Amino acid sequence: MKGNLPLLVLLFATSVGAQTQRPRARDIGIIVGSIPTGPLNAITDVAGVRVGHTTIARGDSINTGITAILPHGGNPFREKVPAAIVVGNGFGKLAGSTQVNELGELESPIVLTCTLCVPRAADAVLTWLLALPGNDDVRSANPVVGETNDGFLNNIRARPITEADVLNAIRGATDGPVAEGAIGAGRGTVAFGWKGGIGTSSRKLTAQFGGWTVGVLVQTNFGGDLRIQGVPIEIKVGAQHAAPLPQNGDGSIIMVVATDAPLDHLRLVRLANRALAGLARTGSSMSNGSGDYVIAFSTARPPPSRFDRPTATFDVVTNDGMSPLFQAIADATEEAIYNSLLRAETVRGYRGVVPALPVDSTVMILKRHGAIPR
Protein backbone atom coordinates (compact mmCIF):
# COMPACT_ATOMS: atom_id res chain seq x y z
CA MET A 1 0.00 0.00 0.00
CA LYS A 2 3.04 2.29 0.28
CA GLY A 3 2.68 5.36 -1.87
CA ASN A 4 -0.79 4.34 -3.11
CA LEU A 5 -2.87 6.26 -0.59
CA PRO A 6 -3.73 9.92 -1.10
CA LEU A 7 -1.66 12.45 0.75
CA LEU A 8 -3.01 13.22 4.17
CA VAL A 9 -1.44 16.26 5.76
CA LEU A 10 -2.51 16.84 9.32
CA LEU A 11 -2.10 20.38 10.60
CA PHE A 12 -2.03 20.75 14.36
CA ALA A 13 -0.83 24.33 14.65
CA THR A 14 -3.40 25.21 17.28
CA SER A 15 -5.34 22.09 18.20
CA VAL A 16 -4.41 19.96 21.17
CA GLY A 17 -7.78 18.24 21.23
CA ALA A 18 -7.04 16.48 17.92
CA GLN A 19 -4.78 14.06 19.80
CA THR A 20 -5.81 10.94 21.67
CA GLN A 21 -5.41 11.98 25.27
CA ARG A 22 -2.65 9.78 26.57
CA PRO A 23 -1.38 11.16 29.89
CA ARG A 24 1.42 13.55 30.64
CA ALA A 25 3.92 12.64 33.33
CA ARG A 26 2.14 14.51 36.11
CA ASP A 27 -1.16 12.86 35.24
CA ILE A 28 0.25 9.54 36.49
CA GLY A 29 2.10 10.95 39.50
CA ILE A 30 5.56 11.60 38.03
CA ILE A 31 6.78 14.81 39.69
CA VAL A 32 10.30 15.81 38.69
CA GLY A 33 12.04 18.03 41.21
CA SER A 34 10.63 20.54 43.68
CA ILE A 35 10.30 23.69 41.55
CA PRO A 36 6.70 24.39 40.45
CA THR A 37 5.76 24.44 36.78
CA GLY A 38 4.23 27.32 34.89
CA PRO A 39 0.45 27.27 34.31
CA LEU A 40 0.70 25.28 31.05
CA ASN A 41 3.80 23.28 32.01
CA ALA A 42 5.08 24.12 28.53
CA ILE A 43 7.73 26.21 26.80
CA THR A 44 4.97 28.73 26.04
CA ASP A 45 4.85 29.62 29.74
CA VAL A 46 7.76 31.90 28.81
CA ALA A 47 5.86 35.01 27.77
CA GLY A 48 5.89 35.63 24.02
CA VAL A 49 7.13 32.20 22.95
CA ARG A 50 5.03 30.52 20.25
CA VAL A 51 4.94 26.93 18.93
CA GLY A 52 3.41 25.57 15.74
CA HIS A 53 3.28 22.09 14.16
CA THR A 54 2.66 20.65 10.74
CA THR A 55 2.26 16.87 10.83
CA ILE A 56 2.62 14.94 7.55
CA ALA A 57 1.27 11.38 7.26
CA ARG A 58 0.92 9.55 3.95
CA GLY A 59 -0.30 5.97 4.17
CA ASP A 60 2.27 3.79 5.90
CA SER A 61 5.31 5.30 4.19
CA ILE A 62 5.50 8.97 5.23
CA ASN A 63 5.58 10.00 8.87
CA THR A 64 7.34 13.30 9.44
CA GLY A 65 6.64 16.98 9.99
CA ILE A 66 7.67 20.42 11.13
CA THR A 67 7.75 22.02 14.56
CA ALA A 68 8.46 25.76 14.73
CA ILE A 69 9.41 27.72 17.86
CA LEU A 70 9.31 31.53 17.73
CA PRO A 71 10.88 33.63 20.50
CA HIS A 72 8.21 36.33 20.15
CA GLY A 73 5.47 37.54 17.85
CA GLY A 74 7.49 40.24 16.11
CA ASN A 75 10.12 40.29 13.40
CA PRO A 76 12.93 38.05 14.71
CA PHE A 77 15.47 39.49 12.29
CA ARG A 78 14.86 43.04 13.51
CA GLU A 79 14.28 42.00 17.13
CA LYS A 80 17.08 39.54 17.73
CA VAL A 81 17.27 37.70 21.05
CA PRO A 82 20.33 36.47 22.97
CA ALA A 83 21.01 32.82 22.16
CA ALA A 84 23.48 29.94 22.36
CA ILE A 85 23.81 26.42 21.00
CA VAL A 86 25.49 23.59 22.91
CA VAL A 87 26.50 20.24 21.42
CA GLY A 88 26.40 17.12 23.59
CA ASN A 89 27.33 14.82 20.71
CA GLY A 90 27.55 16.26 17.23
CA PHE A 91 26.25 13.50 14.95
CA GLY A 92 23.66 15.76 13.35
CA LYS A 93 22.85 18.65 11.08
CA LEU A 94 22.02 21.90 12.86
CA ALA A 95 21.88 24.66 10.27
CA GLY A 96 22.74 28.15 11.48
CA SER A 97 24.60 27.09 14.63
CA THR A 98 27.94 28.78 13.92
CA GLN A 99 26.50 32.27 13.53
CA VAL A 100 24.36 31.90 16.64
CA ASN A 101 27.45 31.09 18.70
CA GLU A 102 29.65 33.67 16.99
CA LEU A 103 27.26 36.59 17.56
CA GLY A 104 25.28 35.22 20.50
CA GLU A 105 21.99 36.05 18.78
CA LEU A 106 18.98 34.32 17.24
CA GLU A 107 17.38 36.09 14.26
CA SER A 108 14.95 33.47 12.95
CA PRO A 109 12.36 30.95 14.08
CA ILE A 110 13.78 27.63 15.27
CA VAL A 111 12.47 24.90 12.99
CA LEU A 112 12.72 21.16 13.73
CA THR A 113 12.24 18.49 11.06
CA CYS A 114 13.76 15.29 9.64
CA THR A 115 17.41 14.91 8.66
CA LEU A 116 17.10 15.07 4.87
CA CYS A 117 14.50 17.83 5.09
CA VAL A 118 16.84 20.43 6.62
CA PRO A 119 17.78 22.23 3.37
CA ARG A 120 14.16 22.60 2.25
CA ALA A 121 13.12 23.77 5.70
CA ALA A 122 15.92 26.35 5.83
CA ASP A 123 14.92 27.68 2.41
CA ALA A 124 11.31 28.02 3.56
CA VAL A 125 12.40 29.93 6.67
CA LEU A 126 14.24 32.34 4.38
CA THR A 127 11.07 32.77 2.34
CA TRP A 128 9.21 33.74 5.50
CA LEU A 129 11.93 36.03 6.86
CA LEU A 130 12.55 37.89 3.61
CA ALA A 131 8.82 38.56 3.16
CA LEU A 132 8.37 40.20 6.57
CA PRO A 133 7.61 43.92 6.55
CA GLY A 134 10.81 45.84 7.15
CA ASN A 135 13.08 43.18 5.67
CA ASP A 136 13.05 44.47 2.08
CA ASP A 137 16.76 45.27 2.18
CA VAL A 138 17.92 42.04 3.90
CA ARG A 139 20.69 40.26 1.98
CA SER A 140 21.82 37.80 4.65
CA ALA A 141 19.74 35.92 7.22
CA ASN A 142 20.52 32.94 9.42
CA PRO A 143 17.75 30.30 9.57
CA VAL A 144 18.17 27.84 12.45
CA VAL A 145 16.96 24.33 11.57
CA GLY A 146 17.52 21.22 13.67
CA GLU A 147 16.74 17.60 12.90
CA THR A 148 16.48 14.02 14.01
CA ASN A 149 16.45 11.00 11.71
CA ASP A 150 12.96 9.51 11.44
CA GLY A 151 13.96 7.00 8.77
CA PHE A 152 12.43 3.94 10.45
CA LEU A 153 8.85 5.18 10.33
CA ASN A 154 9.35 7.62 7.47
CA ASN A 155 10.56 7.14 3.89
CA ILE A 156 13.11 9.82 4.58
CA ARG A 157 14.68 9.70 1.11
CA ALA A 158 11.43 11.08 -0.30
CA ARG A 159 12.15 14.36 1.53
CA PRO A 160 8.40 14.90 1.74
CA ILE A 161 8.13 18.34 3.30
CA THR A 162 7.24 21.40 1.24
CA GLU A 163 7.70 25.12 1.72
CA ALA A 164 3.98 25.35 2.52
CA ASP A 165 4.39 22.83 5.36
CA VAL A 166 7.08 24.97 6.99
CA LEU A 167 5.16 28.20 6.48
CA ASN A 168 2.02 26.63 7.99
CA ALA A 169 3.92 25.69 11.14
CA ILE A 170 5.47 29.15 11.49
CA ARG A 171 2.33 31.13 10.68
CA GLY A 172 0.17 28.88 12.85
CA ALA A 173 2.41 29.11 15.92
CA THR A 174 0.55 30.17 19.06
CA ASP A 175 1.36 30.97 22.67
CA GLY A 176 -1.16 28.55 24.20
CA PRO A 177 -0.99 24.84 25.12
CA VAL A 178 1.54 22.82 23.12
CA ALA A 179 0.49 19.56 21.44
CA GLU A 180 2.85 16.69 22.27
CA GLY A 181 3.67 13.17 21.15
CA ALA A 182 3.63 11.92 17.55
CA ILE A 183 3.03 15.34 16.11
CA GLY A 184 4.96 17.83 14.00
CA ALA A 185 8.66 16.99 13.86
CA GLY A 186 7.98 14.16 16.32
CA ARG A 187 5.61 12.24 14.06
CA GLY A 188 8.19 9.66 12.96
CA THR A 189 10.66 9.59 15.85
CA VAL A 190 11.61 6.72 18.16
CA ALA A 191 13.01 6.99 21.71
CA PHE A 192 14.37 4.07 23.76
CA GLY A 193 12.71 1.74 21.24
CA TRP A 194 9.29 3.23 21.96
CA LYS A 195 7.40 5.89 20.06
CA GLY A 196 9.05 9.22 20.78
CA GLY A 197 7.99 12.66 19.69
CA ILE A 198 7.51 16.20 20.94
CA GLY A 199 7.44 16.92 24.65
CA THR A 200 7.53 20.09 26.71
CA SER A 201 7.70 21.29 30.31
CA SER A 202 8.44 24.46 32.30
CA ARG A 203 9.48 25.71 35.71
CA LYS A 204 8.65 28.97 37.51
CA LEU A 205 11.13 30.19 40.10
CA THR A 206 9.88 31.88 43.24
CA ALA A 207 10.44 35.61 43.71
CA GLN A 208 13.29 34.81 46.09
CA PHE A 209 15.24 33.33 43.17
CA GLY A 210 14.27 35.92 40.57
CA GLY A 211 10.73 34.82 39.65
CA TRP A 212 11.85 33.83 36.15
CA THR A 213 10.35 31.11 33.98
CA VAL A 214 12.25 28.50 31.99
CA GLY A 215 10.70 26.18 29.45
CA VAL A 216 11.93 23.41 27.20
CA LEU A 217 10.62 21.61 24.13
CA VAL A 218 12.21 18.37 22.94
CA GLN A 219 12.16 16.31 19.76
CA THR A 220 13.10 12.82 21.03
CA ASN A 221 14.65 10.22 18.74
CA PHE A 222 17.44 8.70 20.82
CA GLY A 223 18.24 5.54 22.74
CA GLY A 224 19.77 4.08 25.86
CA ASP A 225 18.24 2.39 28.90
CA LEU A 226 15.05 4.22 29.80
CA ARG A 227 14.82 5.38 33.39
CA ILE A 228 11.98 7.34 34.92
CA GLN A 229 12.65 8.90 38.31
CA GLY A 230 15.77 6.74 38.37
CA VAL A 231 13.78 3.53 37.91
CA PRO A 232 14.70 1.24 34.95
CA ILE A 233 11.64 0.78 32.76
CA GLU A 234 11.89 -2.71 31.28
CA ILE A 235 8.75 -3.80 29.45
CA LYS A 236 8.43 -6.53 26.86
CA VAL A 237 5.90 -6.48 24.06
CA GLY A 238 5.53 -10.04 22.85
CA ALA A 239 9.00 -11.52 22.43
CA GLN A 240 10.87 -8.25 22.12
CA HIS A 241 11.56 -5.12 24.14
CA ALA A 242 9.87 -2.66 21.80
CA ALA A 243 10.67 -1.59 18.25
CA PRO A 244 13.14 -3.80 16.32
CA LEU A 245 15.83 -1.12 16.43
CA PRO A 246 19.46 -1.18 17.60
CA GLN A 247 19.63 -0.82 21.36
CA ASN A 248 23.00 0.95 21.29
CA GLY A 249 21.76 4.39 22.23
CA ASP A 250 22.12 5.85 18.73
CA GLY A 251 19.67 8.49 17.60
CA SER A 252 19.23 12.17 18.30
CA ILE A 253 17.45 14.75 20.40
CA ILE A 254 16.95 18.47 19.95
CA MET A 255 16.27 20.43 23.13
CA VAL A 256 14.98 24.00 22.75
CA VAL A 257 15.33 26.05 25.93
CA ALA A 258 13.57 29.38 26.48
CA THR A 259 13.64 31.74 29.45
CA ASP A 260 12.63 35.26 30.36
CA ALA A 261 15.64 35.57 32.67
CA PRO A 262 18.03 38.25 31.36
CA LEU A 263 20.95 36.13 30.15
CA ASP A 264 23.79 36.85 27.75
CA HIS A 265 25.42 34.32 25.44
CA LEU A 266 27.82 33.01 28.10
CA ARG A 267 25.06 32.39 30.62
CA LEU A 268 22.85 30.79 27.98
CA VAL A 269 25.70 28.36 27.22
CA ARG A 270 25.86 27.50 30.90
CA LEU A 271 22.08 27.06 31.08
CA ALA A 272 22.01 24.89 27.95
CA ASN A 273 24.63 22.57 29.40
CA ARG A 274 22.25 21.76 32.27
CA ALA A 275 19.63 20.53 29.81
CA LEU A 276 22.12 17.75 29.04
CA ALA A 277 21.98 16.80 32.73
CA GLY A 278 18.22 16.31 32.40
CA LEU A 279 18.78 14.20 29.28
CA ALA A 280 21.28 11.98 31.10
CA ARG A 281 18.81 11.29 33.91
CA THR A 282 16.47 9.57 31.44
CA GLY A 283 19.10 6.99 30.47
CA SER A 284 20.93 8.56 27.53
CA SER A 285 24.71 8.36 27.28
CA MET A 286 24.82 10.61 24.17
CA SER A 287 26.32 7.77 22.15
CA ASN A 288 28.62 8.03 19.13
CA GLY A 289 25.74 7.87 16.65
CA SER A 290 23.54 10.40 18.40
CA GLY A 291 23.05 14.09 17.65
CA ASP A 292 22.32 15.79 20.97
CA TYR A 293 21.83 19.56 20.71
CA VAL A 294 20.51 22.33 22.93
CA ILE A 295 19.31 25.61 21.42
CA ALA A 296 18.79 28.18 24.18
CA PHE A 297 17.48 31.74 24.01
CA SER A 298 16.31 34.50 26.32
CA THR A 299 13.32 36.71 25.56
CA ALA A 300 14.88 39.47 27.68
CA ARG A 301 16.95 41.72 25.45
CA PRO A 302 18.18 45.30 25.18
CA PRO A 303 15.62 47.75 23.76
CA PRO A 304 15.74 47.59 19.93
CA SER A 305 17.13 51.14 19.67
CA ARG A 306 20.30 50.08 21.46
CA PHE A 307 21.28 47.81 18.59
CA ASP A 308 21.90 50.96 16.57
CA ARG A 309 24.51 52.21 19.04
CA PRO A 310 28.20 51.28 19.16
CA THR A 311 27.65 49.82 22.65
CA ALA A 312 24.77 47.87 24.16
CA THR A 313 24.49 46.84 27.79
CA PHE A 314 21.77 45.43 29.97
CA ASP A 315 21.63 43.78 33.36
CA VAL A 316 22.10 40.00 33.41
CA VAL A 317 21.69 37.35 36.08
CA THR A 318 24.77 37.02 38.27
CA ASN A 319 26.74 33.80 38.25
CA ASP A 320 25.55 33.00 41.78
CA GLY A 321 21.98 33.59 40.61
CA MET A 322 22.26 30.94 37.90
CA SER A 323 22.02 27.89 40.16
CA PRO A 324 18.20 27.92 40.53
CA LEU A 325 17.91 28.25 36.75
CA PHE A 326 20.26 25.29 36.34
CA GLN A 327 18.07 23.10 38.53
CA ALA A 328 14.92 24.31 36.79
CA ILE A 329 16.10 23.49 33.28
CA ALA A 330 17.51 20.08 34.20
CA ASP A 331 14.16 19.14 35.77
CA ALA A 332 12.10 20.58 32.92
CA THR A 333 14.16 18.75 30.28
CA GLU A 334 13.79 15.45 32.08
CA GLU A 335 10.02 15.89 32.36
CA ALA A 336 9.67 17.03 28.74
CA ILE A 337 11.31 13.79 27.59
CA TYR A 338 8.87 11.75 29.69
CA ASN A 339 5.98 13.72 28.22
CA SER A 340 7.20 13.02 24.68
CA LEU A 341 7.03 9.28 25.38
CA LEU A 342 3.83 9.19 27.38
CA ARG A 343 1.86 11.36 24.97
CA ALA A 344 2.99 9.55 21.82
CA GLU A 345 0.71 7.00 20.18
CA THR A 346 1.68 3.82 18.35
CA VAL A 347 2.60 4.56 14.73
CA ARG A 348 2.79 2.18 11.77
CA GLY A 349 5.41 3.34 9.33
CA TYR A 350 7.77 2.65 6.48
CA ARG A 351 9.73 -0.22 8.01
CA GLY A 352 7.38 -1.41 10.72
CA VAL A 353 5.38 -0.47 13.78
CA VAL A 354 6.74 1.40 16.79
CA PRO A 355 4.52 0.91 19.85
CA ALA A 356 3.71 3.57 22.37
CA LEU A 357 5.20 3.16 25.82
CA PRO A 358 2.61 1.10 27.76
CA VAL A 359 1.25 3.41 30.44
CA ASP A 360 -0.22 0.77 32.75
CA SER A 361 2.99 -1.26 32.85
CA THR A 362 5.06 1.87 33.42
CA VAL A 363 2.84 2.92 36.32
CA MET A 364 3.07 -0.55 37.86
CA ILE A 365 6.87 -0.51 37.73
CA LEU A 366 7.09 2.98 39.20
CA LYS A 367 4.69 2.11 42.02
CA ARG A 368 6.61 -1.06 42.81
CA HIS A 369 9.78 1.00 43.27
CA GLY A 370 8.06 3.75 45.23
CA ALA A 371 8.75 6.34 42.53
CA ILE A 372 5.10 7.43 42.41
CA PRO A 373 2.33 7.12 45.02
CA ARG A 374 0.48 3.81 45.21
C-alpha positions in Angstrom: 0.0 0.0 0.0 3.0 2.3 0.3 2.7 5.4 -1.9 -0.8 4.3 -3.1 -2.9 6.3 -0.6 -3.7 9.9 -1.1 -1.7 12.4 0.7 -3.0 13.2 4.2 -1.4 16.3 5.8 -2.5 16.8 9.3 -2.1 20.4 10.6 -2.0 20.7 14.4 -0.8 24.3 14.7 -3.4 25.2 17.3 -5.3 22.1 18.2 -4.4 20.0 21.2 -7.8 18.2 21.2 -7.0 16.5 17.9 -4.8 14.1 19.8 -5.8 10.9 21.7 -5.4 12.0 25.3 -2.7 9.8 26.6 -1.4 11.2 29.9 1.4 13.6 30.6 3.9 12.6 33.3 2.1 14.5 36.1 -1.2 12.9 35.2 0.3 9.5 36.5 2.1 11.0 39.5 5.6 11.6 38.0 6.8 14.8 39.7 10.3 15.8 38.7 12.0 18.0 41.2 10.6 20.5 43.7 10.3 23.7 41.5 6.7 24.4 40.4 5.8 24.4 36.8 4.2 27.3 34.9 0.5 27.3 34.3 0.7 25.3 31.1 3.8 23.3 32.0 5.1 24.1 28.5 7.7 26.2 26.8 5.0 28.7 26.0 4.9 29.6 29.7 7.8 31.9 28.8 5.9 35.0 27.8 5.9 35.6 24.0 7.1 32.2 22.9 5.0 30.5 20.3 4.9 26.9 18.9 3.4 25.6 15.7 3.3 22.1 14.2 2.7 20.6 10.7 2.3 16.9 10.8 2.6 14.9 7.6 1.3 11.4 7.3 0.9 9.6 3.9 -0.3 6.0 4.2 2.3 3.8 5.9 5.3 5.3 4.2 5.5 9.0 5.2 5.6 10.0 8.9 7.3 13.3 9.4 6.6 17.0 10.0 7.7 20.4 11.1 7.7 22.0 14.6 8.5 25.8 14.7 9.4 27.7 17.9 9.3 31.5 17.7 10.9 33.6 20.5 8.2 36.3 20.2 5.5 37.5 17.9 7.5 40.2 16.1 10.1 40.3 13.4 12.9 38.1 14.7 15.5 39.5 12.3 14.9 43.0 13.5 14.3 42.0 17.1 17.1 39.5 17.7 17.3 37.7 21.1 20.3 36.5 23.0 21.0 32.8 22.2 23.5 29.9 22.4 23.8 26.4 21.0 25.5 23.6 22.9 26.5 20.2 21.4 26.4 17.1 23.6 27.3 14.8 20.7 27.6 16.3 17.2 26.2 13.5 15.0 23.7 15.8 13.4 22.9 18.7 11.1 22.0 21.9 12.9 21.9 24.7 10.3 22.7 28.1 11.5 24.6 27.1 14.6 27.9 28.8 13.9 26.5 32.3 13.5 24.4 31.9 16.6 27.5 31.1 18.7 29.7 33.7 17.0 27.3 36.6 17.6 25.3 35.2 20.5 22.0 36.1 18.8 19.0 34.3 17.2 17.4 36.1 14.3 15.0 33.5 13.0 12.4 30.9 14.1 13.8 27.6 15.3 12.5 24.9 13.0 12.7 21.2 13.7 12.2 18.5 11.1 13.8 15.3 9.6 17.4 14.9 8.7 17.1 15.1 4.9 14.5 17.8 5.1 16.8 20.4 6.6 17.8 22.2 3.4 14.2 22.6 2.2 13.1 23.8 5.7 15.9 26.3 5.8 14.9 27.7 2.4 11.3 28.0 3.6 12.4 29.9 6.7 14.2 32.3 4.4 11.1 32.8 2.3 9.2 33.7 5.5 11.9 36.0 6.9 12.6 37.9 3.6 8.8 38.6 3.2 8.4 40.2 6.6 7.6 43.9 6.5 10.8 45.8 7.2 13.1 43.2 5.7 13.1 44.5 2.1 16.8 45.3 2.2 17.9 42.0 3.9 20.7 40.3 2.0 21.8 37.8 4.7 19.7 35.9 7.2 20.5 32.9 9.4 17.8 30.3 9.6 18.2 27.8 12.4 17.0 24.3 11.6 17.5 21.2 13.7 16.7 17.6 12.9 16.5 14.0 14.0 16.5 11.0 11.7 13.0 9.5 11.4 14.0 7.0 8.8 12.4 3.9 10.4 8.9 5.2 10.3 9.3 7.6 7.5 10.6 7.1 3.9 13.1 9.8 4.6 14.7 9.7 1.1 11.4 11.1 -0.3 12.2 14.4 1.5 8.4 14.9 1.7 8.1 18.3 3.3 7.2 21.4 1.2 7.7 25.1 1.7 4.0 25.4 2.5 4.4 22.8 5.4 7.1 25.0 7.0 5.2 28.2 6.5 2.0 26.6 8.0 3.9 25.7 11.1 5.5 29.2 11.5 2.3 31.1 10.7 0.2 28.9 12.9 2.4 29.1 15.9 0.6 30.2 19.1 1.4 31.0 22.7 -1.2 28.5 24.2 -1.0 24.8 25.1 1.5 22.8 23.1 0.5 19.6 21.4 2.8 16.7 22.3 3.7 13.2 21.1 3.6 11.9 17.5 3.0 15.3 16.1 5.0 17.8 14.0 8.7 17.0 13.9 8.0 14.2 16.3 5.6 12.2 14.1 8.2 9.7 13.0 10.7 9.6 15.8 11.6 6.7 18.2 13.0 7.0 21.7 14.4 4.1 23.8 12.7 1.7 21.2 9.3 3.2 22.0 7.4 5.9 20.1 9.0 9.2 20.8 8.0 12.7 19.7 7.5 16.2 20.9 7.4 16.9 24.7 7.5 20.1 26.7 7.7 21.3 30.3 8.4 24.5 32.3 9.5 25.7 35.7 8.6 29.0 37.5 11.1 30.2 40.1 9.9 31.9 43.2 10.4 35.6 43.7 13.3 34.8 46.1 15.2 33.3 43.2 14.3 35.9 40.6 10.7 34.8 39.7 11.9 33.8 36.2 10.4 31.1 34.0 12.3 28.5 32.0 10.7 26.2 29.4 11.9 23.4 27.2 10.6 21.6 24.1 12.2 18.4 22.9 12.2 16.3 19.8 13.1 12.8 21.0 14.7 10.2 18.7 17.4 8.7 20.8 18.2 5.5 22.7 19.8 4.1 25.9 18.2 2.4 28.9 15.1 4.2 29.8 14.8 5.4 33.4 12.0 7.3 34.9 12.6 8.9 38.3 15.8 6.7 38.4 13.8 3.5 37.9 14.7 1.2 35.0 11.6 0.8 32.8 11.9 -2.7 31.3 8.8 -3.8 29.5 8.4 -6.5 26.9 5.9 -6.5 24.1 5.5 -10.0 22.8 9.0 -11.5 22.4 10.9 -8.2 22.1 11.6 -5.1 24.1 9.9 -2.7 21.8 10.7 -1.6 18.3 13.1 -3.8 16.3 15.8 -1.1 16.4 19.5 -1.2 17.6 19.6 -0.8 21.4 23.0 0.9 21.3 21.8 4.4 22.2 22.1 5.8 18.7 19.7 8.5 17.6 19.2 12.2 18.3 17.5 14.7 20.4 17.0 18.5 20.0 16.3 20.4 23.1 15.0 24.0 22.8 15.3 26.0 25.9 13.6 29.4 26.5 13.6 31.7 29.4 12.6 35.3 30.4 15.6 35.6 32.7 18.0 38.2 31.4 20.9 36.1 30.1 23.8 36.8 27.7 25.4 34.3 25.4 27.8 33.0 28.1 25.1 32.4 30.6 22.9 30.8 28.0 25.7 28.4 27.2 25.9 27.5 30.9 22.1 27.1 31.1 22.0 24.9 27.9 24.6 22.6 29.4 22.2 21.8 32.3 19.6 20.5 29.8 22.1 17.8 29.0 22.0 16.8 32.7 18.2 16.3 32.4 18.8 14.2 29.3 21.3 12.0 31.1 18.8 11.3 33.9 16.5 9.6 31.4 19.1 7.0 30.5 20.9 8.6 27.5 24.7 8.4 27.3 24.8 10.6 24.2 26.3 7.8 22.1 28.6 8.0 19.1 25.7 7.9 16.6 23.5 10.4 18.4 23.1 14.1 17.6 22.3 15.8 21.0 21.8 19.6 20.7 20.5 22.3 22.9 19.3 25.6 21.4 18.8 28.2 24.2 17.5 31.7 24.0 16.3 34.5 26.3 13.3 36.7 25.6 14.9 39.5 27.7 17.0 41.7 25.4 18.2 45.3 25.2 15.6 47.8 23.8 15.7 47.6 19.9 17.1 51.1 19.7 20.3 50.1 21.5 21.3 47.8 18.6 21.9 51.0 16.6 24.5 52.2 19.0 28.2 51.3 19.2 27.7 49.8 22.6 24.8 47.9 24.2 24.5 46.8 27.8 21.8 45.4 30.0 21.6 43.8 33.4 22.1 40.0 33.4 21.7 37.4 36.1 24.8 37.0 38.3 26.7 33.8 38.2 25.6 33.0 41.8 22.0 33.6 40.6 22.3 30.9 37.9 22.0 27.9 40.2 18.2 27.9 40.5 17.9 28.2 36.8 20.3 25.3 36.3 18.1 23.1 38.5 14.9 24.3 36.8 16.1 23.5 33.3 17.5 20.1 34.2 14.2 19.1 35.8 12.1 20.6 32.9 14.2 18.7 30.3 13.8 15.4 32.1 10.0 15.9 32.4 9.7 17.0 28.7 11.3 13.8 27.6 8.9 11.7 29.7 6.0 13.7 28.2 7.2 13.0 24.7 7.0 9.3 25.4 3.8 9.2 27.4 1.9 11.4 25.0 3.0 9.6 21.8 0.7 7.0 20.2 1.7 3.8 18.4 2.6 4.6 14.7 2.8 2.2 11.8 5.4 3.3 9.3 7.8 2.7 6.5 9.7 -0.2 8.0 7.4 -1.4 10.7 5.4 -0.5 13.8 6.7 1.4 16.8 4.5 0.9 19.8 3.7 3.6 22.4 5.2 3.2 25.8 2.6 1.1 27.8 1.3 3.4 30.4 -0.2 0.8 32.7 3.0 -1.3 32.9 5.1 1.9 33.4 2.8 2.9 36.3 3.1 -0.6 37.9 6.9 -0.5 37.7 7.1 3.0 39.2 4.7 2.1 42.0 6.6 -1.1 42.8 9.8 1.0 43.3 8.1 3.7 45.2 8.8 6.3 42.5 5.1 7.4 42.4 2.3 7.1 45.0 0.5 3.8 45.2 
